[in-house]
Amino acid sequence: MFGKSPRTVETKKEIGYLPEDSYLYKYLTAEETLDFFGSLFNLSKEDRQKRIEQLLDMVGMSHARRRRVGEFSKGMARRIGLAQAMINDPSLLIFDEPTSALDPEMVGEVLDVIKGLVKDGMTSVIVTHEMGFAKEVSDRVVFMDGGIVAEEGTPDDIF
């Protein structure tokens, strides 16, 4: 990846990942959560603060910055997970079922964030079973069957 081994720390610093079920420390606030993950990437305190401000605003969670994550709805936790995946300003974002178990309003909000990232040139891989979502946010779609590419193309070609 990026011309380097995917096993190196340097390569991993270029990737953001949002798993289907994020694990967030329930006793930390949204701000503390992002600060903690930023420190794992050795971001300076100043850089972490700037990123936290940007990301909380981007995911619509500035109002909840000092609330404990354990008090969040599933949708709010998902948005903090999305911000956490972007704390290191990655070159590649990998989303695993980013709208899993969200209500329609939250799906729309997550979709808007991802569309904004794509519009800004972020490269992302989205694993989803939601075809409408895939069609709406993707410029390439790949169907896999048993780990083998079964079909690939543009959304217009595929759908």
N, C-alpha and C positions, 0 to 999 in steps of 0.2 A: 504494500500500500504506500502510495506517495513515493515509490521508488526505493522503499526500505522494507525490512522484515516487519510483518505485522506483530511480532512478539516484542519489539523494542519499546522501551518507555517513551522514547521520542515519537514514535509512530502513534502510540496510544494517546499522547497529548493532543493529537490532531483530530481525535474522534470524540463525539458526544453521543451518549446512549441513553435512550428512554426505554426501559424495559416495560413489559405489559403491566407488571405489578412492581411499582417503585417501592423501595424500602426507604422511608424517611424516619428520622428520629422524632418521635411524637412529642418529646419534651422540649425540643428546640423551636424557636420562632422561625418564621419564613426567612428573616434576615440572617439569623444564626445558622440556619441550614445552608444557605448559599455561601456564607462566609466560611463555614467548615469545608464544603466541597472545593471552594476556591483555594483554600490553604493546602489541600491535597495536591494541587497543581503548582504549588509554590508561588502563587500570585502574591505580589506585595499587598500590604494592607490598603494602600491607596488604590491600586488597581482593582482589588476585590470590592471596595466601596463603590467605585465607578460602575463596575459590572453589575453589582447588586441593584443599584439605582436603575440602570438601563433595563435589566431583565425583569425586575418587579413591575416596571412600567409596561414593558412589552407584553407580559402575560396578564396584565390587568390585576395585579395583586399588591400594588403599593399601599392600598388601604389596610391590608392585613399583615403588614411587615412585622409587627410586634406580637402577633397572635401565635400561639403554639400550634404546630402542624397537626397535633393530635385532635384539635378542635375543628379542623377543616372538613368540609364535605369532600366527597370523592373527586368532584370536578376541581375544587380548589387545590387539593393535593396533587392532582394531575398537572395543573398549571405550574405548581412549584417544582414538580419533577421535570417538567419541560425546561424551566429556568435552570435547574441544576444541571441538566444535560448540556446546556449552552454556556455554563460559567467559564469554561476555558477558551471560549471563542473558537470552537473547532472548525476544521476545514470540511468535515463530514459529520452529519448527524444521522444516527440510526434510530428509527422509531419502531418499536414492536407493539402493534395494536394500540396506537395513540388515543383512540376514541373508545376503547373497551370500557363497557359498563357506564358510559356517560349518558346523561339525558340529552335530548336533541339540542337544547340551548347550549350546553357545554360542548357538544360535538361541533357546533357552529363556531364557538369561540376558539377551540383548538385548531379547527380548520383555518380560521382567519390568521392565527399566529403562523401556522405552517406555510400558508400561501404567502404571507409577508416575507418569511425567510427565503422561500424559493424565488420570489420576485427580486429580492436583494442579492441573489446569486448563490445562496447556500446549497451545497450538494447534499442530498439526503436520500436515504433508503428507507422506505416505509413498508413494513410487513403488516398486511391487513387482509381480512376476509371481506371487507366492506367494499364492494366494487364501485359504488357511487363515489365514495371517498377517494379511491384510487384514481378514478377517472378525473375527478375535479382537481387534484393536486399534482398529478404526475405528467411528465413529458415522455416517459418511457414506462411500460408495464411489462412485467415478467411473471408468467404463471409457472409455478414449480409443482412437480408431482414426484414425490419420493426423492427430493433433492436434485431432480433433473429438470432442466428448463424444458417445459412443454410448449410454450408459446411466448413470443415477445414482440414488442412493437410499440408504436405510438398509441395513445388511448383511442384515437379515431380508427386506427387499423384494427385494434383488438375488439373494441366495443361496437 
